[in-house]
Amino acid sequence: MRFMNYITQWRSAAKEALDRTAITVKFLCWLHFTDNYLFSATHVYGPSMLPTLNLAGDVVLTERLSHRVGNLAHGDLVLVRSPVNPNRCLTKRIVAMEGDTVSYFDPLRADAAQVAVVPKGHVWIQGDNVYASHDSRHFGPVPYGLIQGKVFFRVWPLDSFGLLDQ
């Protein structure tokens, strides 16, 4: 009789552990799906997007659907995997779309303006602070595949909480 009591207790504990594990796994799957396919929070910092984003850093929400369905436009803030260092993500503004012609001045090169045509499947990105931004003027047009999402909402600092204007 005592043996049966132990088995019943063990079965009850095992069932509870399995239920809790299933809830945890479901939550982690939901979190993974939300973070990779719907939206995610990202900490962005640096001088390249002054005055839109703060030098010390902002926490922004990035939605991850627009770039998958081709719903990007001139002036959108995007989170982009760096073409130079794939371990870093950059936050820049779309200046030109595929087929557009861009005239730009590269402060590191000559005095004359340079002209580039954005190829199909690419965008031209630049920081709002052109003097402190490492962007398409340095590494050329960025493929759509490197775009991680569209930045749309600032969460932190609280005094700037709200939608980011284009």
N, C-alpha and C positions, 0 to 999 in steps of 0.2 A: 504494500500500500504506500509506503514511504517513497519507494522508487517511482511510482506513478505520479505522486505529488511533485517530485523534482522535474519529471519530464513535462508536466503541465506548466510549471513555472518557467522552465527553459523555453518552451514553445511560445509562451506569452512574451517573454523578454525578447526572443528572436523576432517575433512578429512586430513588436514595437520598434526595434532597431531597424528592421527592413522598411517599415513605414516612414520613419524619420529619414532614412537614407534616400528613399524614393522622393520625398519632398525636397530634400537638399539637391538632388540631381536635377529635378524639374526646375528648381529655382536657378541653378547654375546654367542650365540650357536656355532658359528665358533670358538671363542676363547676357549670355554670349550672343544670342540672336539680336537682342535690343542694341547691344554695343556695336556689333558689326554690320547690322543691316538697317536699323532705324535711326538711332541717334546716340551720341556719346558726349561726355564732358571732356574737355581738353584744356590743359593749361598752356597758354601762349604768352611769350614774353620776348622782349628785345625791342630795339629802336626802329626796325624797318616799317612798322605799321603805325608810327606816331602820326597824327594825333588820334587816330581811330581807336587804337588799342594802347594800353599803358605800357610804359617801359618796364616797370617792376613786374608786370604780369597780370593777366586776366584769366578767369575761368570762363570758357565759352561753351555753348552747346553747338554741336555739329550734326546736322541731319545728313544721313547717308543714302537718301533715295534719289535726289535731284540729278546727281551726276550719272546715275545708272540709267535713267530714262531720258537723258539729254536735256534736262531742264535747267541749264546754266545760261547766264547772260552776261553782257558787259557790266562791270561794276560789282559783281558778286564777290564776296569774300569766300575763299576756299582754303581748305586744309589739303596740302599737297605733300606727297612723299618726295623728299629732295632727290633730284636727279644726280646730284654730286655725291651725297652721302645717304644711302637708303635707310640708315638707322634714324634719321631725323625727319621730322615733319615741319613744313613751313606754312605760315598763314599769309596769304597774299591776295591781291585783288586781280580779277580778270580784266585785262585791258583790251584784248583782242581775241576774237574767235577764229576758227579755221577759215581761210580765204581772205582775211583782213590784211591790210598792209599797215605796218607799224613803222613810224619814224621815231627814233629814240637817240638820246645823247648818252653815251657811256662816259662817265667822269674819269674812268681809268685809261681811256684811249685818246683818240685824236679830238681836235676841236670841232670837226664837222659832224653833223647828224648822220646817223646810219639808218638804212631802210631794210626791213625784213618782211617777208610774206609768211604768214602763219600757215603751215601745211595742214592738210586734211587730218582730222583726228587729234589735233593739238590746240592748245590755248597759249596765249601770251600773258604772263603774270608779272606784276610789279608791286612793290611795297609802296605805301602812301608816302613814306619818307624816302624819296629817291636817292638821297645822298648817303643813306645808311642801310641800303637794302641790297641783298645779294639775290638777284632774281633773273628773269629771262634775258635781261640785257647782258648777263654774264654767261648763262648756260643755254640760251636759246629757248625755243618753244617747248612746252611741256606736254607730253602725251596725256590724253584723257585717262589712261589707265593708272596714272600716278595720283589722280585726284581722289582724295579720301572722303570728302564731303563738303557741304556748304555750311559755313559758319553763319548762324542766324540770331543767336541770343547770348547776351552777356549775363553770367550768373554772379561773378565776383569781380571787382569790388561792389558792395551793395549800393554805393552812391551812384553807380553807373548801370545798375540792374535794368535790363530791358532789351528790346529788340535792337539789333544793329542796323542802322540805316545804310543804304547803298551810297 
